[in-house]
Amino acid sequence: MTENTFASLPDVGNLGLARTEGLAQRQSDALKAAAAAGDKTAVRRSAEKFEGQFLSQMLTHMFKGVDTEGMFGGGQAEGMWRDFYIEEVGNVIARRGGIGVADAIERELLQLQEVSA
């Protein structure tokens, strides 16, 4: 392949950002639907997913400064797979208790349900 062929490929960093923005919108929609349905289990699950997405965003910014060039690092593939890895790390942190974002969201949504009922 020539240098021009690589220049025409999409930037994987931009693909990761678009994917993240789509996930955030779906999480927001899921939170609203769970709150409207009054299902406490669904509210908790959606709140944890939202926290996982929030943590993934924070971790993404943290990893931007990490240099991975070297014998076993770098390249477009690493950039793409790093996004998946960071997303999963954020979800695992949220499932294991997180930083309290899911608890706050769950509490507020349940209060809103009680007020509207």
Secondary structure, DSSP 8 states (H G I E B T S, - for coil): --HHHHHTS--HHHHHHHHHHHHHHHHHHHHHHHHHHT-HHHHHHHHHHHHHHHHHHHHHHHHTT----BTTB-SHHHHHHHHHHHHHHHHHHHHTTTTSHHHHHHHHHHHHHHHH-
